[in-house]
Amino acid sequence: MIVDTIAAISTAPGMGAIGIIRVSGTQTIPICLHFLFSSNKQKITLQELESNHRKMVYSEFKSSDKLIDKIVFAFFKGPNSYTGEDLVEFHFHGNGILLKQALNEIFKMGARPAEPGEFTKRAYLNGKLNLPEAEAIGRLIHSRSQFELELAQKNFFGEISKLSSRLRSELIGIKAECEAEIDFSTEDLTFESLEERRGRIAKIRGICNSLLSKAARAESMIGKSKVVLFGEPNVGKSSLMNAILGRERSIISDRPGTTRDFISEDLNLKGVPLQLVDTAGVRETEDEIERKGIEQSLRESLSANLRLFLLDTSKPWNFSSFYEKNKSYLSGTILLANKIDIADESWSTENTRLEFQKLDLDQAIQILEISCKTGQGIPELIQILEERLTSSDPTEEYILLEDRQKYHFQMISDCLAKADELMLMTAPAEIVVKEIDEALRQVGTLLGAVSNEEVLGRIFSTFCVGK
């Protein structure tokens, strides 16, 4: 049992309508009774406090007869609280100076500052959450997109716990069958065949490997995709960036070479984080500063998830010349035929497509006509970006796994692969059972049934203070 009491500000830093201080532990009740006064200036009693369990109550928060704030508070009697201990939330006006003043008074009464994630750690230690559910809370707080949030919610609502419990049940069944075969080998009993047992093991390995694959795909979706605008000077890269963002972010000029350095901006595309990069125009130049900007452009282009190659259709067009000059940059790009509203008579989108088809490239070059000036093609471009960089699959097709969870699922799969290999070698069932036992231990560690302070410290240290 944890005998000390912790306190922390649980709302984000900065001004706000409400600021919450949370207190949890054995001294929560004495701390509450020291500070809380009813509207008739009388101290709130223990009976009043406990009779208003889980209710919002208006009171004055005083220290040494000094009124600090008029607040509402909620008292949660353990074990029916977030942490499983007596817990109170004081709802002050959201001024950071005021909250720190009140928190210091609470410390004087014997509470200590909470460590990062300590409220959730206590919830886990007191059996209010299992470890995967506790880990999901960090993701809930820090999710940067709707996609990541929905996956974090799945874990918080018990998705990993259910899958782990299913694996545990299957493994116990296999272990029981193996041990029965050991204990009653001299009896006239029928046991499952080797192929049946191997099939059951393969099924569990398939679940683990599928989870790891889905998690890898989810992480690639959550990772910020980089879209680089690339091309010669004055083809409209900065104008396109402004058009996609819906505001003026890059400086626009008719003078070539205006952008000397790359400019990046973050945005969300259907809930998926995206980095849009406007680069310096690529051309031969004697200007040292511009040349360094062009070198940066090339580096950004190589690291892009998607490259948008702009060309100026208002100028005379020669496909052979363009291709020879830019062929090393074209792989995997979307070619944007800009200024289509004033296109030169030499430009033909259809003929350009045909020329690319003749080259029999590894990847087809997609061409889209746009005009940053009139807005033509911009909605279609955004739709293409959504299709290329987001997934239409429902979140059921993905799962989020923390590094610790990935390790345990991989270990379960490895143990079962070894058990399968031993069975093929007709090894004694006692040896096979050892691998099954190790897989079961990994499931237990995954759920937090087997843990240590070092692991818990690493998990909860990533949480914010107050959670």
C-alpha positions as CSV (number, residue, x, y, z in Angstrom):
1,M,0.0,0.0,0.0
2,I,1.3,3.5,-0.9
3,V,1.2,5.7,2.2
4,D,2.2,9.1,0.9
5,T,0.0,11.7,-0.8
6,I,0.7,13.4,-4.1
7,A,-0.5,16.6,-5.7
8,A,-0.1,18.4,-9.0
9,I,-1.7,20.8,-11.4
10,S,-3.5,18.6,-13.9
11,T,-4.5,21.2,-16.6
12,A,-2.2,22.5,-19.3
13,P,0.1,25.5,-18.6
14,G,-1.3,29.0,-19.5
15,M,-4.4,31.0,-18.8
16,G,-7.8,29.3,-19.0
17,A,-11.3,29.4,-17.6
18,I,-10.5,26.5,-15.2
19,G,-7.4,25.1,-13.6
20,I,-7.5,21.8,-11.8
21,I,-5.3,20.6,-8.9
22,R,-5.5,16.9,-8.2
23,V,-4.6,15.3,-4.9
24,S,-4.4,11.6,-4.2
25,G,-3.3,9.4,-1.2
26,T,-3.8,8.7,2.4
27,Q,-3.9,12.3,3.5
28,T,-6.3,13.5,0.9
29,I,-9.2,13.9,3.4
30,P,-7.3,15.9,6.1
31,I,-5.9,18.2,3.3
32,C,-9.4,18.8,1.9
33,L,-10.9,19.5,5.4
34,H,-8.1,22.0,6.1
35,F,-8.8,24.2,3.1
36,L,-12.5,23.9,2.3
37,F,-15.2,26.2,3.7
38,S,-18.9,26.4,2.9
39,S,-20.7,29.5,1.9
40,N,-21.6,30.2,5.5
41,K,-17.9,30.4,6.3
42,Q,-17.9,27.1,8.2
43,K,-15.4,24.4,7.6
44,I,-16.7,21.5,5.6
45,T,-17.0,18.5,7.8
46,L,-15.9,14.9,7.2
47,Q,-19.6,13.8,7.0
48,E,-20.3,16.5,4.4
49,L,-17.3,15.5,2.4
50,E,-18.1,11.8,2.3
51,S,-21.8,12.4,1.7
52,N,-21.0,14.4,-1.4
53,H,-18.8,11.6,-2.8
54,R,-18.4,12.1,-6.6
55,K,-20.4,15.3,-6.7
56,M,-19.3,18.8,-7.6
57,V,-19.5,21.0,-4.5
58,Y,-19.1,24.8,-4.3
59,S,-16.8,26.1,-1.6
60,E,-14.2,28.6,-0.6
61,F,-10.5,27.6,-0.6
62,K,-8.8,29.2,2.4
63,S,-5.4,29.0,4.0
64,S,-4.7,30.6,7.4
65,D,-8.0,32.5,7.1
66,K,-6.9,33.9,3.7
67,L,-9.3,33.4,0.9
68,I,-7.4,32.1,-2.1
69,D,-10.3,31.4,-4.5
70,K,-13.9,30.4,-4.7
71,I,-13.9,27.0,-6.3
72,V,-15.8,23.8,-6.9
73,F,-14.3,20.5,-5.9
74,A,-15.1,16.8,-6.4
75,F,-14.1,14.1,-3.8
76,F,-13.7,10.5,-4.9
77,K,-13.6,8.0,-2.1
78,G,-11.1,5.1,-2.7
79,P,-11.2,2.6,-4.2
80,N,-13.9,4.2,-6.4
81,S,-11.6,6.8,-7.9
82,Y,-9.2,7.1,-10.8
83,T,-6.2,6.1,-8.7
84,G,-8.0,3.7,-6.4
85,E,-7.2,6.0,-3.5
86,D,-9.0,8.9,-1.9
87,L,-8.7,11.6,-4.5
88,V,-9.9,15.2,-4.8
89,E,-10.0,17.6,-7.7
90,F,-10.0,21.3,-6.9
91,H,-11.3,23.4,-9.8
92,F,-9.9,26.9,-9.5
93,H,-10.0,29.8,-11.9
94,G,-7.4,29.1,-14.5
95,N,-4.6,31.5,-13.6
96,G,-1.1,29.8,-13.3
97,I,0.0,32.1,-10.5
98,L,-3.1,31.3,-8.5
99,L,-2.8,27.6,-9.1
100,K,0.9,27.5,-8.0
101,Q,0.0,29.5,-4.8
102,A,-2.7,27.0,-3.9
103,L,-0.5,24.0,-4.8
104,N,2.3,25.3,-2.5
105,E,-0.3,25.6,0.4
106,I,-1.2,21.9,-0.3
107,F,2.4,20.9,-0.1
108,K,2.7,22.6,3.3
109,M,0.0,20.3,4.5
110,G,2.1,17.2,3.8
111,A,1.5,16.4,0.1
112,R,4.5,16.0,-2.2
113,P,4.8,16.9,-5.8
114,A,3.6,14.2,-8.1
115,E,6.1,12.7,-10.6
116,P,5.2,12.5,-14.3
117,G,2.5,9.9,-14.8
118,E,2.2,9.1,-11.1
119,F,-1.6,9.3,-10.8
120,T,-1.9,6.8,-13.7
121,K,0.9,4.6,-12.2
122,R,-1.1,4.4,-8.9
123,A,-4.2,3.5,-10.9
124,Y,-2.3,0.6,-12.4
125,L,-0.7,-0.5,-9.1
126,N,-4.2,-0.4,-7.5
127,G,-5.7,-2.5,-10.2
128,K,-7.8,0.2,-11.8
129,L,-6.1,-0.2,-15.2
130,N,-3.9,-2.9,-16.7
131,L,-0.6,-1.8,-18.2
132,P,-1.6,-1.6,-21.9
133,E,-4.6,0.6,-20.9
134,A,-2.3,2.8,-18.8
135,E,0.1,3.2,-21.7
136,A,-2.7,4.1,-24.0
137,I,-3.5,7.2,-21.9
138,G,-0.2,8.8,-22.9
139,R,-1.2,8.3,-26.6
140,L,-4.6,9.8,-25.9
141,I,-3.0,12.9,-24.5
142,H,-0.4,13.3,-27.2
143,S,-2.2,12.2,-30.3
144,R,-1.5,14.6,-33.2
145,S,-4.3,13.4,-35.5
146,Q,-7.8,11.9,-35.6
147,F,-6.3,8.7,-36.9
148,E,-3.8,8.3,-34.0
149,L,-6.5,9.3,-31.5
150,E,-8.9,6.6,-32.6
151,L,-6.2,4.0,-32.4
152,A,-5.2,5.2,-28.9
153,Q,-8.9,5.0,-27.9
154,K,-9.0,1.4,-29.0
155,N,-6.1,0.5,-26.7
156,F,-7.5,2.5,-23.8
157,F,-10.8,0.6,-24.2
158,G,-9.0,-2.7,-23.9
159,E,-8.1,-3.9,-27.5
160,I,-4.6,-5.1,-26.6
161,S,-5.9,-6.5,-23.3
162,K,-8.5,-8.6,-25.1
163,L,-6.1,-9.8,-27.7
164,S,-3.5,-10.7,-25.0
165,S,-6.1,-12.6,-22.9
166,R,-7.1,-14.5,-26.0
167,L,-3.5,-15.5,-26.6
168,R,-3.2,-16.5,-23.0
169,S,-6.3,-18.7,-23.2
170,E,-5.0,-20.4,-26.4
171,L,-1.6,-21.0,-24.9
172,I,-3.0,-22.5,-21.7
173,G,-5.0,-24.9,-23.8
174,I,-1.9,-26.0,-25.7
175,K,0.1,-26.4,-22.5
176,A,-2.7,-28.4,-20.9
177,E,-2.8,-30.8,-23.8
178,C,1.0,-31.2,-23.7
179,E,1.0,-31.8,-20.0
180,A,-1.8,-34.3,-20.2
181,E,0.2,-36.2,-22.8
182,I,3.1,-36.3,-20.4
183,D,1.1,-37.3,-17.3
184,F,-1.1,-39.9,-19.0
185,S,1.3,-41.3,-21.6
186,T,0.8,-44.8,-20.4
187,E,-3.0,-44.6,-20.4
188,D,-5.1,-45.6,-23.3
189,L,-6.1,-42.1,-24.2
190,T,-6.4,-40.2,-27.5
191,F,-4.5,-36.8,-27.8
192,E,-4.5,-34.3,-30.6
193,S,-2.2,-35.1,-33.5
194,L,1.1,-33.4,-34.1
195,E,-0.3,-31.5,-37.1
196,E,-3.3,-30.3,-35.1
197,R,-1.1,-29.0,-32.3
198,R,1.2,-27.3,-34.8
199,G,-1.8,-25.7,-36.4
200,R,-2.9,-24.2,-33.1
201,I,0.6,-22.8,-32.6
202,A,0.7,-21.4,-36.1
203,K,-2.6,-19.7,-35.5
204,I,-1.3,-17.9,-32.4
205,R,1.9,-16.9,-34.2
206,G,-0.2,-15.6,-37.1
207,I,-2.1,-13.3,-34.6
208,C,1.2,-12.0,-33.2
209,N,2.7,-11.4,-36.6
210,S,-0.5,-9.8,-37.9
211,L,-0.5,-7.4,-34.9
212,L,3.2,-6.4,-35.6
213,S,2.4,-5.8,-39.2
214,K,-0.6,-3.7,-38.5
215,A,1.3,-1.7,-36.0
216,A,4.1,-1.0,-38.5
217,R,1.6,0.2,-41.0
218,A,-0.1,2.4,-38.4
219,E,3.2,4.0,-37.3
220,S,4.0,4.8,-41.0
221,M,0.6,6.5,-41.2
222,I,1.1,8.4,-38.0
223,G,4.6,9.6,-38.9
224,K,4.6,13.0,-40.5
225,S,4.5,12.7,-44.3
226,K,6.8,15.1,-46.2
227,V,5.5,16.6,-49.5
228,V,8.1,18.6,-51.3
229,L,7.4,21.2,-54.0
230,F,10.1,21.0,-56.6
231,G,11.0,22.5,-59.9
232,E,12.8,25.3,-61.7
233,P,12.7,28.9,-60.4
234,N,9.4,30.9,-61.0
235,V,7.2,27.9,-61.9
236,G,4.8,28.7,-59.0
237,K,6.0,26.6,-56.1
238,S,5.4,29.3,-53.5
239,S,2.0,30.2,-55.0
240,L,1.0,26.5,-54.8
241,M,2.1,26.3,-51.1
242,N,0.0,29.3,-50.3
243,A,-2.9,27.9,-52.3
244,I,-2.8,24.5,-50.4
245,L,-2.4,26.3,-47.0
246,G,-5.1,28.8,-47.8
247,R,-3.0,31.7,-46.6
248,E,0.2,33.6,-47.7
249,R,3.1,31.7,-46.2
250,S,5.7,31.9,-48.9
251,I,6.8,35.2,-50.6
252,I,5.7,35.4,-54.2
253,S,7.7,37.3,-56.9
254,D,8.1,37.3,-60.7
255,R,11.8,37.5,-60.1
256,P,13.5,34.0,-60.4
257,G,15.4,32.8,-57.4
258,T,13.3,34.5,-54.7
259,T,13.3,31.4,-52.5
260,R,16.9,30.9,-51.3
261,D,16.1,28.4,-48.5
262,F,13.4,25.8,-48.1
263,I,10.2,26.8,-46.2
264,S,8.2,24.1,-44.4
265,E,4.7,24.2,-42.8
266,D,2.8,21.6,-40.9
267,L,-0.9,20.8,-41.7
268,N,-3.4,18.0,-41.2
269,L,-4.8,16.2,-44.1
270,K,-7.9,14.1,-43.2
271,G,-6.4,13.8,-39.7
272,V,-2.9,12.8,-40.8
273,P,0.0,15.2,-40.1
274,L,1.8,16.5,-43.1
275,Q,4.9,18.6,-43.7
276,L,4.7,20.8,-46.8
277,V,8.0,22.0,-48.1
278,D,8.6,24.8,-50.6
279,T,12.1,24.6,-52.0
280,A,14.5,26.9,-53.9
281,G,14.2,26.7,-57.7
282,V,16.7,24.3,-59.3
283,R,18.9,25.8,-62.0
284,E,22.5,26.5,-62.9
285,T,23.7,29.6,-61.0
286,E,26.9,31.4,-60.0
287,D,25.3,32.8,-56.9
288,E,26.8,30.9,-53.9
289,I,23.8,31.5,-51.6
290,E,21.3,30.4,-54.2
291,R,23.5,27.3,-55.0
292,K,23.4,26.3,-51.4
293,G,19.6,26.7,-51.4
294,I,19.4,24.5,-54.5
295,E,21.6,21.8,-52.7
296,Q,19.1,21.9,-49.8
297,S,16.2,21.5,-52.3
298,L,17.8,18.4,-53.7
299,R,18.3,16.9,-50.2
300,E,14.7,17.7,-49.2
301,S,13.5,16.2,-52.5
302,L,15.3,12.9,-51.8
303,S,13.8,12.6,-48.3
304,A,10.2,13.3,-49.5
305,N,7.3,10.9,-49.2
306,L,5.9,12.6,-52.2
307,R,7.4,15.1,-54.7
308,L,5.3,17.6,-56.6
309,F,7.3,18.6,-59.7
310,L,6.0,21.9,-61.0
311,L,6.6,23.1,-64.6
312,D,5.6,26.3,-66.3
313,T,3.3,25.6,-69.2
314,S,3.3,29.3,-70.3
315,K,6.8,28.8,-71.7
316,P,7.6,27.0,-75.0
317,W,7.6,23.2,-74.3
318,N,10.0,20.6,-75.5
319,F,9.6,17.1,-73.9
320,S,13.0,15.7,-74.9
321,S,14.9,18.6,-73.4
322,F,12.8,18.6,-70.2
323,Y,13.3,14.8,-69.7
324,E,17.0,14.8,-70.3
325,K,17.5,17.6,-67.9
326,N,15.2,16.3,-65.1
327,K,14.9,12.5,-65.5
328,S,16.8,11.8,-62.2
329,Y,14.2,13.8,-60.3
330,L,11.0,12.4,-61.9
331,S,10.6,8.9,-60.3
332,G,7.5,8.7,-58.1
333,T,6.6,12.4,-58.7
334,I,3.3,14.0,-59.6
335,L,3.9,16.4,-62.5
336,L,2.0,19.6,-62.0
337,A,1.4,21.5,-65.2
338,N,1.0,25.0,-63.7
339,K,-0.2,28.2,-65.3
340,I,-2.5,26.2,-67.5
341,D,-4.8,29.2,-67.9
342,I,-2.0,30.9,-70.0
343,A,-0.4,27.7,-71.5
344,D,1.8,28.1,-74.5
345,E,0.5,26.5,-77.7
346,S,3.4,24.1,-77.6
347,W,2.0,22.5,-74.4
348,S,-0.2,19.4,-74.6
349,T,-1.0,17.3,-71.5
350,E,-2.1,14.4,-73.6
351,N,1.0,14.4,-75.8
352,T,3.2,14.6,-72.7
353,R,1.4,11.6,-71.2
354,L,2.0,9.6,-74.4
355,E,5.7,10.6,-74.4
356,F,6.1,9.3,-70.8
357,Q,4.3,6.0,-71.7
358,K,6.8,5.5,-74.6
359,L,9.7,5.5,-72.0
360,D,8.3,2.5,-70.2
361,L,9.2,3.9,-66.8
362,D,9.1,1.8,-63.6
363,Q,6.5,4.1,-62.2
364,A,3.9,5.9,-64.2
365,I,4.1,9.7,-64.1
366,Q,0.8,11.3,-63.0
367,I,0.1,14.7,-64.7
368,L,-2.3,17.2,-63.3
369,E,-3.2,20.6,-64.9
370,I,-3.4,23.4,-62.3
371,S,-3.4,27.2,-62.1
372,C,-2.4,28.7,-58.8
373,K,-3.8,32.0,-60.1
374,T,-7.4,30.8,-60.9
375,G,-7.5,27.8,-58.5
376,Q,-8.0,25.3,-61.3
377,G,-6.9,21.8,-60.3
378,I,-6.1,22.7,-56.7
379,P,-9.1,20.7,-55.2
380,E,-8.2,17.7,-57.4
381,L,-4.5,18.0,-56.2
382,I,-5.6,18.0,-52.5
383,Q,-7.8,14.9,-53.2
384,I,-4.8,13.1,-54.8
385,L,-2.6,14.0,-51.8
386,E,-5.3,12.5,-49.5
387,E,-5.4,9.3,-51.6
388,R,-1.6,9.0,-51.7
389,L,-0.8,9.9,-48.1
390,T,-3.8,8.7,-46.1
391,S,-5.6,5.4,-45.9
392,S,-9.3,4.7,-46.7
393,D,-9.1,1.6,-44.5
394,P,-11.0,1.8,-41.3
395,T,-9.0,2.0,-38.0
396,E,-10.0,-1.6,-37.4
397,E,-7.3,-2.5,-40.0
398,Y,-4.6,-0.9,-37.7
399,I,-3.4,-1.1,-34.1
400,L,-0.9,0.9,-32.1
401,L,1.8,-0.9,-30.2
402,E,4.4,0.7,-27.9
403,D,8.0,-0.5,-28.3
404,R,7.6,-2.6,-25.1
405,Q,4.5,-4.3,-26.5
406,K,6.1,-5.0,-29.8
407,Y,8.9,-6.7,-28.0
408,H,6.6,-9.0,-26.1
409,F,4.5,-10.0,-29.1
410,Q,7.7,-10.7,-31.0
411,M,9.0,-12.8,-28.2
412,I,5.7,-14.8,-28.0
413,S,6.0,-15.5,-31.7
414,D,9.7,-16.5,-31.4
415,C,8.9,-18.9,-28.5
416,L,6.2,-20.6,-30.5
417,A,8.4,-20.9,-33.5
418,K,11.0,-22.7,-31.3
419,A,8.2,-24.9,-29.9
420,D,7.1,-25.8,-33.4
421,E,10.7,-26.6,-34.4
422,L,11.1,-28.8,-31.4
423,M,7.9,-30.7,-32.2
424,L,9.1,-31.3,-35.7
425,M,12.3,-32.8,-34.2
426,T,10.1,-35.0,-32.0
427,A,11.6,-33.5,-28.9
428,P,10.0,-34.6,-25.6
429,A,6.9,-32.8,-24.7
430,E,8.5,-31.5,-21.4
431,I,10.9,-29.4,-23.5
432,V,8.1,-28.1,-25.7
433,V,6.2,-27.0,-22.6
434,K,9.1,-24.9,-21.5
435,E,8.7,-22.7,-24.6
436,I,5.0,-22.5,-24.1
437,D,5.6,-21.4,-20.5
438,E,8.0,-18.7,-21.7
439,A,5.3,-17.5,-24.2
440,L,2.8,-17.4,-21.3
441,R,5.3,-15.4,-19.2
442,Q,5.7,-12.9,-22.0
443,V,1.8,-12.5,-22.1
444,G,1.8,-11.9,-18.4
445,T,4.6,-9.2,-18.7
446,L,2.7,-7.6,-21.6
447,L,-0.4,-7.2,-19.4
448,G,1.6,-6.0,-16.4
449,A,1.1,-9.1,-14.3
450,V,4.9,-9.4,-14.2
451,S,6.6,-6.1,-13.9
452,N,9.4,-4.2,-12.2
453,E,10.1,-0.6,-11.1
454,E,12.5,0.1,-13.9
455,V,10.0,-0.8,-16.6
456,L,7.2,1.1,-14.8
457,G,9.5,4.1,-14.4
458,R,10.3,4.1,-18.1
459,I,6.6,3.9,-19.1
460,F,5.2,6.6,-16.8
461,S,8.1,9.0,-17.1
462,T,6.8,10.0,-20.6
463,F,3.5,11.2,-19.1
464,C,2.8,14.8,-18.2
465,V,2.8,15.8,-14.5
466,G,-0.7,15.7,-13.2
467,K,-1.7,12.6,-15.1
